[in-house]
Structure formats: structure tokens, C-alpha cells
Amino acid sequence: MGEGRYGPYQVVVRSASSTFMVDEPFGTGGLGSGPTPFDLLSASLGSCSLLTMRCYATEREWPLERLVVRVSHGRPALASKDRFLKEIHMVGALTAVQVHALLDVAMRCPVHLTMARGSDIETRLIQGTDMLDTAIGRGTHMRLMKEACENRGVSDDRTTR
């Protein structure tokens, strides 16, 4: 990540698969040239939940036609605990057991677990060398998502379509 060229809060993010901008909204001093860091955190939670549910339903050949996940974030003050609301809409001829299983796996997706458990964060100052402006991809997400889809006491109704 590096600072953008045009705005005081603009950041260029390079991930293993893409490059994009992060910024603050126009009315708050930014240029609105990309999502905010909390937008990205919310998007990470929602997209991971959606992908994990989709993987789970596809592997079981369940009739899940469409998924929509909306995540909102709030925190009244810096010292307050963050709250994320994850709303899920499913379309398809799913049984109640299948819906329950999909909701359960949405709460076991890698990003949900990371956020719910908290994380240890280490910060290091690098001096005297140029840091490469490249991203390192480790392919960890897909492995963890597949692990979340493993049957862990959740009813596995493959025959109901």
C-alpha cells in the first residue's frame, strides 16, 4: 500500500489479484475515489459469508438460486466496541434445515471467525531499505473457506433439492 497522488487520504492498495484505491468520502476531506477502510472490512465480512454459503450449497447440490448479503458497521465512539450487522437474503426452494445450515456456515466463514475472535497484530518499523510496493498472496482464504464448509454437526441434507 502506498499513498495516492491526488488526495490527502487516498491509498493505493495492491493485493495479489488487483489494484484499487481506498479513500475517505468527498465531504470529509477525501476525494471519494474508493471505499473507506470500514467499507472494506464490511465488504470482507459480507463477501466471505456469501462465498462460503455458495460453496456449501453448491457442494451439496442445494437449490440456492441467489444470495444477497448486506453488512453495516457502527461504533459510537473510538473506545466503543464495533458492531457489524450482517443481513442475508436467500432465494431458492430451500428447506428450513438447509437455511439453518447455510446461516450456520455463514457464521463459520474465515473472516467472520477472524473478526469475532479478534486478532493479534504486530507492527514493525522498516528502516534503511525500500519496501517493495507489491502484495504477497498466500491463497489462505480459499483453504479456510473450504474448511468452514466441512460438516461439523450441521445437518447435511443432500437429497432435498
N, C-alpha and C positions, 0 to 999 in steps of 0.2 A: 504494500500500500504506500502511496505517496500523495503529497499534496497536489491538488488540481491547479491548473494555471489561471483560472478565471475568477474564482470566488474564494473568500476567506475561509469558508467551511467545506469546500469541495475536496473530496478524496477520490483518488483513482484506485480502484480495487482490482487486483489481478488474482483470479482464482485459477485452479488447474484447468478449468474449461472455458473461462470467459473473462472479459474485462468490462467493468461498468463503473459508474460514478455513484458516490454517496454524498449527500448534501443536506443542508437544512432548508426548510421552506423559504420561499421568497420573502414573506412578511417578517421573518425572524432574522434576517441578515444574510441568508443563503441565496442561492440562485434557483433553488428548486430543481436542480439538474439530475436528481436521483432520489432514491428513498433515503430516509433517515436511518441511523443505526437501530432504533427501536422498530422501524418498519421492517428492517431486515431480520431482526430477531423474531418478530411476529410471523413473517413470511417463512422463516426456517421452521418454526413450530408447525404452522399450518401445512406447508408442503410436505414435510416429513410425515405427518399424520396421514395426509391424503395418499402419499405414495405407499406407505406401509399397509393401509387398508386396501388399496388397489391390489397390491402384491398378494395379500392374504386371500382376497376374494377370487382373484384370477387362478391362484394355485388350487383352489377348491372348486372351481368352475361354478361359482355362485352367480346368480343373475343381477349383479350390480351394474346398472346401466350408466350411472353418473354419480359423481361425488362433488360436493362443494364444501369447502372449509373456510370459515372466516374467523380470524383471530384479532382481538382487540387487546390493547395494553393500556394499563393505567397505573399511576403511582402518584399519590397526592403530594408527597414531599421526598426529597432525596434520601432521608433516613427511613422512609416507609418501605414496607415490603411490596414488591411488584405484584400485580395481578394480571394474569392473562386469561381472557375468556375465549375458549375455542368452541365455536358453533359448527355443527356438522349436519349437512343435509344429504340424504341418500335417496337415490331413485332406483327402483327395481323391485321385482317381486320377491323380496327377501322375507324369510320367516323371522319371528321375534328372536329366536335363538341366534340366527345369523346376524341380525342387527346388534344384539348384545355382544357377540364375539367381535364384530368389527369395531364397536366402541371400545372394547377392552384392548384390542390390539393398537388402537389409536393412542391409548394411554401408555403403551409399551414401546412406541416408536423411539428411536435413538435420541432425537432432540428433546422430546417430552421428558424422557428419563434424565437427560443431562441437566435440563433446567430444574426439574423437580428435586433432584438430588443435590444440586449445587456443584460447584467445581473448584478445584484448586487452580489458581492462576499464578504463574511465575513470571516476573518481569525482569528483563536483563537489559542493561545499557551496553550497546556495542560501540566501541571507540576505536579509532585508528584504522578502520577498514571500511570499504564501501560495501554496503549490503546490496546484494543483487535484488533488483526490482522484479522478481519472478515469484511465482507461487509454487508450492510443493503439494502435489496431490497424492494422497495415500490410499484412496479407494476404501476408506473405513466405513463410510455411511452405508453403502450397499450391503456389506457384510453384516453390520449391526441391524439393518432393517430386516434382512432375511432371518437373523436370529430372533428378532421380535415376532416374526410370523410363525415361528415354531410353536407347535401345540403345547401349551403349558397349563393344562387343566381346563382349557376353553373347549366347549363342545365343538366338535368338528363334524358338521353335517354336510358331507359331500353329496349326498343323494338328493337333497332338496334343491330344486332348481327353479 
